[in-house]
């Protein structure tokens, strides 16, 4: 989840920057992006197992939030360039990453299938991180599922884990799971919101959790804001969780982890 809202599919990158791209080009050229981290916890062991890196515009006068910035980049064909800057900021900020926590790193499908991206991504990450501790999170569906599958397969062979984001938000979701065979699936927040009061959502999530368990895939429920949602998701067999209830994004991965750990006694008592 490279943002607070879903990033929509963009067009292919153009050779020249299109009209209206000046604010984004300025962000790209000056690396005017802030990096935040949000913890992901194991719902059964009740411990932090990883953090998702999120990128937001440094100056909110240009773009109100991350979703607006990444959506504009997709529409203007500048998404791969923006993601490269964001990824380099993340790598720099996590160069002192210690412990066993996983780093969830967002990559859009358009960027993932860009020529040479897999090799560049591999080299960038290996400079500071062990691939087995990095989860490449594919942020959305894409028409060329086979190309995404091939890129994901190559990354997995090189030691990385693969996650599919926002499962339940699109009609191609089941095909994505079958084709890409992810190590993680992240449930869209629309499935999570109010799940304690919705039997239909409960049945769907329970089926997804059971399927994931059978194929050795882990499930992360995103956007959890209420204790009753967390309790219901745990009962339905969801293995991992992320959301404001556990911890809001922080500019420090140490602070984000510590906030989540302080919440554990309260969540365990739920």
N, C-alpha and C positions, 0 to 999 in steps of 0.2 A: 504494500500500500504506500505508494510513493507520495502520498498527499493525505489530506483529510477527506477528500471526495474522489470518486473514480476518475481516472484519466481516460479520455475517449480516444478512439483510434484516429490516427492522423494520416496525412498523405505522405507520399514518398518525398524525400528531401530533394529540393531543387538545387540547380547549380548556382543560382543567384538568389540572394535574400529578397523575398517579396516585399511589396509595399506594406508599410505599417509594422515592419519587423524591428525598427530601431530600439524600442525598449528591451526587447529580448536579446538583441545583439549586444547591447550595453551590459546586460546581466551576464551573458556568456563571456564577453571579453574581460570583464572585471571580476568574474567569479562571485557575483553579489548574491550568494545563496547561503542560507543558514541551515545547519544540519541539526536535526533533533532525533531523539531515540525514544522508542516506546517498548516496554518489556512485554515478553510473551512468557506465560507461566504454564507449568504442567499442572493440570487440574486435580491430579490424584496425589502426586508427590508434593504439590503446593510449593514449588520452587521455580525461580527464574531460570529458563533454559536458553533464552535468547532475547535479542532486541532487534526491532525493525528500525532501519535508518530512514528518516523522512527528510525531505528537502523543501524549504520554503523560501520565498523571496525575501531578501534582506530589507528592501524598501517597500513597504506596503502601499505607498502612494501610486506605484506603477501597476501592481497587481494586488488585489485584495487578499488573495490567499494562494496556496499552492495549486489548487485545482484550476484556478483561472490562468495561472502562469503556464502550467503544463498543457492545458487545453489550447491556449494560444499558440504554444510552440508546435503542437500537433497540427493545427490548422495552417500554420505558416511553413511547415516543412522543416522546422528547426529542432524537433524533439530529440533526435540522436545527439546533436551538439549540446543541447541543454543537459541531457542526461550524463554526458561525458564529464561536464563541469561538476555536476552534482556528485557523481561517483568519485571523482578525484578529491573533492572536499571530504567526502565520507572516509575514503581511504586514509587521507592525511590525519583526520581527527581520531581515527581508531588505530593508528599505528602502534599505540601502546596497549592495545586490547590484551587483557590478561584473563586467565581462568578458562573455563570450558564453554562459556556462553556462545551461542551461534549468532552470527550477523546475518540478518535478512536484508538483502540488497535488491531493490526494485529495478527491473529492466523491462521496458515496453517491448512488445512484439516487433514493432517497426525497427527499433534499434537492434534487437536481438538478431534479426536476419540481415542486417546491414553487412556488406562484404567486409570481412576481416574483423568484425566485432568480437567474435568468440576468442580469437587469438589475443586481441588487445585486452579484453576483459580478463583473460587468464593471466596475462603478464602483469597488469595493474594490480590485481588482487594478490598474486604470489609475492609481490614486492614487500608486503607487510602482513599477509595472512596465510594461514594454512587452508587450502581449498575445502577440506572436509568440515571446516567450521564456518563455511559461508553457504547460505541458501540463496540461490538466484530465484527471485520472486517475479514470475511473469505476470504483468499487471492486468492483462485483459485478453479477450478473445481476438482472433485474427483470422482473416479469410484463408490464408495460406498455412493451414495447420501442419502440413507435412514439413514445411521449412522450419517451423517452430520446433517440431518433434526432432528434426535432425540436429538443430543447434543444441537443444536440451540434451540429447543423447551424447553429443560430443562433450558438453560440459560435465555431464555425469561421469563419463569415462575418465575425465581429468580430475575427478575427486570431489566435485561440487554436488550439493543437493539442489533439487528443483522444487519450487512451490508454484501452485496456481492460485492467483488472487481472485477474490470476489466471486467464488463459486456460488451459483444460484442467482446471478444477475443477468444471465443471458441464455439464449436458446441453444448455443453451441457447447454448453458446459460439459455435458456427458461425453461428447465427442472429444473435447480437450483432454479429459481424464483418460479416456481409452487410448488416444493417440500418444499422449506425452508421458503417461505413466509417472506422475509426480511422486515425490517423497512426502510432500505436504500439500494439503488443500486448505485454503482459507475461506471460510464461509462469509458471504456478503452480509453486511450489517443489516440489510433489510430482512434477512432470515432470522437474525438474532433479536432484533428489536421487538419486545413484547412477546417473546416466544413462550414465556410462562403462562400467558393467557390465550394462546392460540394452538389448539390441538392439531390443526393441519400442519403448521410449521413444525410442531414437535414430531409428528410422524415422518415428515420429510427429512429432518435433521437426524433422527434416530436411524433411518435407513441409510443415509450417507455415512454416518459414523460406523455402522455395522459393516458396510461395504469396505470402508477404508481399513478397518481392523483386519478384515480377511485378506487384503492385498498389501498389508504392511505399510500403510500410508497413514500419516498423522494428520489430525484435523485441528485447525485453529479457528475458534469463533472470534470474529472481530467486532468491535464496537459495543462491548458489554458496558452498560452504565448502571445496572441495578443488580442488587444481590439476588433477587428472585430469578433473574435471567441466568446468572451464573449457576445457581443451584439446579435449575432445570436442565441446563446444558450438560452439567456433570452427570445428572441422572440419566440423560439420553445417550451417554457414552462418548461425548466429545472429550478429546484428550487434552487440548490446550486452549488458552484463552488470552485475549488482548482487549484493552479498552480503558476508558476513563475510570471505571470502578477500581481497576488495579493500579493504574498510574497514568497521568497525563504525559505527553511527550516532554522531554527535557533536553537541553543543549548538552548535557553531560551524560554519557552512558553509565558512569558510576552512580550519579545521582538518580537516574531513572531506575536502576537496579535496586538501590537502597530504598527508594519510595515503595516499590513493589514488595520488598521484603518486610517493611514495616506494616503493610496491609495484610500480610499472611495470617496473623492470629485472628483478625476479624473475619477474614474469608473462611478460615478453617472452622470457625464457630457457626457459620451460616448453615 
